[in-house]
Amino acid sequence: MIQMKTTPGDRAGRMGARQIYEALRDQILTPVYGIDGLLPSSRALAGEMGVARSTVTVAYEQLAAEGFIETRHGARPRVARAVVERGRARAASRPSARK
């Protein structure tokens, strides 16, 4: 299940494509989903989140357009290898935060 961040401005806790997109993007970058990790099908995620399948499809389309996931007709979306490797390279190149 994806963890959703809610803010006081959320319409009665209703999920939108933007919130689903942001939650999945954050989980891909953290990395909850590893290289080539499979995401839930749009139908399964829509059922889990209580939203229309088209809402999840919009979120997946945005993730694909930005290169976070790869999609194929009839197959579950998977994390794009380049995104995970690029994210890990950035994390390794950052100086440690010191207090």
Secondary structure, 3 states (H helix, E strand, C coil): CCCCCCCCCCCCCCCCHHHHHHHHHHHHHCCCCCCCCECCCHHHHHHHHCCCHHHHHHHHHHHHHCCCEECCCCCCCEECHHHHHHHHHHHHHCCCCCC
